[in-house]
Structures are given as C-alpha cells and as structure tokens.
C-alpha cells in the first residue's frame, strides 16, 4: 500500500509539473518593433501600384532598410525614420509619429486618419 501511495504521489507531481510547463505567455506571438522595421522596408502606395505617383491621388512611401524614407504623391518628403513601440517616427522634411495599426507582407494600416497602403510589387 505504501508503494502505491508513492507511485500515486510521483504521478501527481509529474502531472502538476506538466500542467505548469504547458502554460505560456500569450504575448509571444506579438510582433516587435524590430519585426515591424523589417516588414516595412519597401514601397507602399494607396493603390498598390505606381501609376502616375505624382497625380496627388496615389500617395505613398518608400522605406529603405538604412532608415531613410521618401514619400510621393501629395507632398514629396524625405528624411529618416525609426520604428519605436509600433510607431513610425519621421524626421526630416516631415516630422511626425504615426502609430502602426497593422502590417502584413501586403498591407500597411496607419493610424493617421486610418490610412491603408498596399505593397507595390
């Protein structure tokens, strides 16, 4: 009987440890500023192409991996940018901090009157 209690106690302890090990932090899948900085590099426009980018209707940004940016369409600005806490910090001709609502490989949504940009292929 004593042996059965010992085995039951060991099984209980193993299951308890397994239960705690199975719990994880839900924030592990959250993208970091470093992830955003890598994902944002490229050309983004409101239409997803560069047809007549200077007509004022097709607005967008080109973000370079060296931290520089150029805007096109309505206002042509250039300077440097940095991603901090899900915000694009612009410095140069245009200075602002705009929150990134979401970013995927094909779509960038900014919290600047909710602007949506598509990656230009």
N, C-alpha and C positions, 0 to 999 in steps of 0.2 A: 504494500500500500504506500509506503514511504517513497518507493521508486516511482510509482505512478504520479504522486504529487510533484516530485522533482521534474519529471518529464512534462507534466502539465504546466508547471511554472516556467520552464525553459521555452515551451511553445508560446505561452502568453507573452513573454518578454520579446521573443523574435517577432511576433505579430505586432507588438507595440512599436518596436523599432522600425519595422517595415512601414507602418502607418505614418510615422513622422517623416520618414525618408521620402514617401510618396508626395507629400505636400511640397508645393513650390511657390515661388513668388510670381504672381500674375503679370508683373511689370517686365519680365524677362524679354517678352516679345516686342516691347515698346521700342520704336526707332529712336536712336540717339542723335544729337546734333551732328556727330561725325558721320552717321549714316545719311542724314539729310544733305550734308555738304557733298558727299559723293554722288547722291542721286540727282542733285540739282544741276550738275555740270551738263551743259548742252544748250540748245536753242529752244525756246518756248514762245509760242505765239497764241493769240486768242483764237485763231482759225486753224492752227495745226499745219500751216504751210507758210511760205514766204512770198506769196503772190502780192506784188506791189506793197512792200512793207512800209513805204513812205506815204501811203494814201491817207493815213490818220485813222483808218478803221482796223488795221491789222497791227495791234500793239503787242510788244513782247520784249523778252530779254534774252541775251546770250550770256551765260555764266561760264567762265573759264575755270579750269582746275587750279590756276595760280592765284585765285581770289579776285580776279578782275571781272567786271561786267560791262556790257553795253546794252542800252535799251534802244528800241526802234519803234517807229510809228509816231504816235503823238508825243513828241518830245524825245530828242535823242540825247541821252545822258550816258556818261561813262564814269568809271571810278573803280573802287574796290568794294567787296562785300565780305561779310563773315556770317556764319550761321551760329547763333547763340540761343540756347533754350527755345528751339523751334521758331526763331525769328531770323529774318534776313536783315542784317544791319548794313545799310547802304552808306557809303561815304564817297564823296567826290562832287560831281556836278549836281547830284541829287542826294540828299541826306534824309534818311528815314529808317524806321524799324517796322517791318511788316511781319505779322505772325503767319506762319505756315499752318493752314488748317489740315491739309493732307498733301501727300506726294506719293506718286507711284511712278513706274517707268514711263508712263504715257500722259499723266495728268498732274498738274500742279494747281492747288487751290490756295489762294492767299486771302487773308482777312483784311483786305483793303477795298471796302465796298463789295466784298466777295467776288474777286476776280478769278476766273478759271482760264488756265493756259494749257495748251497741248504741246507735247514734244514734237518738234519738227524732225522729220526723218530725212 
